[in-house]
């Protein structure tokens, strides 16, 4: 922090009289906090490179896009951009020269961010050390490499316009809505996509498959959404990466590590309040399979041998360390992709300052066949009051393939 | 060519329990800290996968977590007139290697030494007279008391989440705990482990004999726990893969479960693994350490300057590094002077084993520290008049494991192979239990560590030589304790028993214990100790030396609880006093 103050003072002091320093400092720090809330760093910082210098490969259904260099390098970054240019990119998805940005940059969400907030983010980005890092920003295959095609895309999927508060709702609800629907761009992962990669507004926040993970339903749905989570549960999850029910991992683990664990509690509470109050929508729960179904008895045996030591017989796990399977939203998502990949490939929970222990789920794919993975998942999805469609060996085989393809390892 | 690195505030040698605790606390105090660890990086999520960790062949037989004798070993002899030979395969003890050190592969028994253990010389003389001390002994009072260490035992136990039952809370005896223990300020952080059938029999028999059984304090913990660093642990599943293994369940306290998750987030901390420190560098007058020299895995030699050097390696290797660096006067047994290498000690043992009928002890449902114990025969909790020895033992009925390769108890007289042996293994697996004594070892002029005149490591540096055997004091103790164990196991219902006292010279071959203590001991007199009461070198005040190498002699307990307490004790001295005014904390 000392170093930051010094940097801010130096930058400001060079051009302006000393009395201006506090204002600039507040503006920069506000921008830093907003950039954190937007999790800009996640896409704009590739592993091992300077922060915000861009070039990280973003997987999309249409190919890989590399993120922009946001440092103030004049040639390869956004050093030549004005605050107006930056606002236009955020608000309209257009570069200073008018060309279209791809919606992998989530401008359909960022358009809701206020001018004052984009100005603060801009001020913060100007304080970064400029990094020369040319990025090939046009790596998509034909026909997606034609940026003009985005005119048609925007006509279908994009409504520009800053977010407007709902006067009938509390300030906290409105703050939460602003963060979730705007800067936080939660829907970019958590909302199903149409065929051309736009968010399906009619199924907003009802869950989506992305990069062989399920971004689950985060409406108030009782079975697969946040219906059984309290505001405190949500806040604790976003702040620490876990709560007594579950642990964050995969892409959401990264979001928590880089973004939400650094956000102020008031903002996290606002997000939680909004998600809890805005309503519920989800699939109709199927009837659970009978306990004597052959898939259930086979699954139970595998569970006893392989899973029970940590997740315990009642499926309730160990609070904050081994997630509860009983009543779990992730376990009961209609689409079992996350469950399959976690059992086959293993995973590691997010690590945060408040919860530094990042326990791992071991990979079991090397010793459980597709039918065994299917049976044990079918068992946990239909035990202890859980209700979800059975998993087939074919489901497991296809997730195995896609995970192996993504990680470059043989399946 | 040696390449010189930018200086750090603190250089820590060895990243086990003591190194990781000091690194975390000193980095949080604002110091730039580097830890140099000669073994590999290891963490629970990556290296101790539940699907692969319970592998007895890999870890227990092939010693995956231990130091490779080819990299470094010790030479050994029983007496000063013998020629020492190098240990080429670890047996009697198993020095750890890699991040976490011995804190990865221990069983987890976490004791506090008794108040008398810290005053054993003066208390023995006061109660039994000068003649009670054994011939040739070097027994010394510790330069700290139990009362001084109590808050630091507490801190370590709460970081490690230890499971147990207090027997003495602020002087008030607690039912179910150890009534002989020193007063503790508060309860253990987690409740005691659930005991098995054999422990229930032991508890009943011991109680009937007027003894005071209690559940052994355990680092295989009993319930979910979050420690003061925010690190989280899960309850033990009694899988029985503790000693020689890393714990995959986040259930055994270790640097990996209790410290490293917090430490690795510290921006002022850096760990360098597979870097072997070869020397602590001293200023021209030998009174100030300027840093260390180390060799990385590519064979490149580096100089790492530092303001403060803290040796946190295993006891042997702290002593060897001091000898190789010229820190403190080497111990000379013939002239009985010098301090580095003085007072090496170990652990004595004894016990009684019995084969029961019609029982299922389920030895596989085990934990490294599962067990019921009595302390009635430890330290000076009993009258030593006419017994012919000083010291004592903790006596325990325990199952650490029932693993398939090495746990094959058969009655005496069984053939060692063939169908009769197989039948006996099958018939007896469920029926065997034992009551064992873990005893103190006093310090002697003839038990010490020095540099071997013949054998060298691959870098050309002399190996450490140990000279050790059990003396009459320990042999009498072992005989007497084995009788006490036998009485208890017979009261548990055993018809035929087999006593297991110490016989013959001490051997490096069968596994006994990795409680190797002394060699760089703490004391009040620089003529008889290498370190002052804050574990600071008398001779080079910006060098501190952690670990069991500081014990003046060994008590009838596992050392880790006391090692942890001494670490926090030294930490407070370093952080609150040394850093404000670097220099000797005790005037010689």
Interface residues (C-beta under 8 A of the other chain):
Chain A: X309 X310 X318 X319 X320 X321 X322 X346 X348 X351 X353 X354 X355 X356 X357 X358 X359 X360 X362 X363 X364 X366 X367
Chain B: X44 X45 X46 X49 X50 X51 X52 X224 X226 X229 X230 X231 X232 X233 X234 X235 X237 X239 X248 X249 X250 X257 X261 X262 X264 X265
